[in-house]
């Protein structure tokens, strides 16, 4: 039983951390965005689109890197 749970957790983690650079970029983007929003008080009306554009940029860069 314990082995099957360990395997399941390992597989689940592998879904998100297969590409370490991608996972690190996502984590860094969230941290940087949160810090900037906290320090500046943030423009709440454009925060969502900026947050999305950061993720989209990371995804595009990761896709280009993987394709080459």
C-alpha positions in Angstrom: 0.0 0.0 0.0 2.7 2.4 1.0 4.6 1.8 -2.2 1.6 2.5 -4.4 1.0 5.8 -2.6 4.7 6.7 -3.1 4.4 5.9 -6.8 1.3 7.9 -7.2 2.8 10.9 -5.5 5.9 10.5 -7.6 3.9 10.4 -10.8 1.8 13.4 -9.8 4.9 15.4 -9.0 6.4 14.3 -12.3 3.5 15.9 -14.1 4.5 19.3 -12.8 8.3 19.1 -12.4 9.3 17.2 -15.6 10.8 20.4 -16.9 12.6 21.9 -14.0 13.4 25.2 -15.8 9.7 25.6 -16.6 8.6 24.9 -13.0 11.3 27.3 -11.7 10.2 30.0 -14.1 6.6 29.7 -13.0 7.6 29.8 -9.3 9.8 32.8 -9.8 7.1 34.7 -11.8 4.6 34.1 -9.0 7.1 35.3 -6.4 8.2 38.4 -8.4 4.7 39.4 -9.2 3.5 39.0 -5.6 6.4 41.1 -4.3 5.9 43.8 -6.9 2.2 44.0 -6.3 2.8 44.2 -2.5 5.5 46.9 -2.7 3.7 49.1 -5.3 0.2 48.5 -4.1 -0.5 47.3 -7.5 -3.0 48.4 -10.1 -5.7 45.8 -9.4 -7.5 46.5 -12.6 -4.6 45.4 -14.8 -3.0 42.9 -12.4 -4.8 39.9 -13.9 -3.8 40.5 -17.5 -0.2 41.2 -16.5 -0.2 38.0 -14.4 -1.5 36.1 -17.4 0.9 37.6 -19.9 3.8 36.5 -17.6 2.6 32.9 -17.7 1.9 33.1 -21.4 5.5 34.4 -22.0 7.0 31.6 -19.9 4.9 29.0 -21.8 5.9 30.3 -25.2 9.6 30.5 -24.2 9.5 26.9 -22.9 7.8 25.7 -26.0 10.4 27.3 -28.3 13.2 26.0 -26.1 11.8 22.4 -26.3 11.2 22.6 -30.0 14.8 23.5 -30.8 
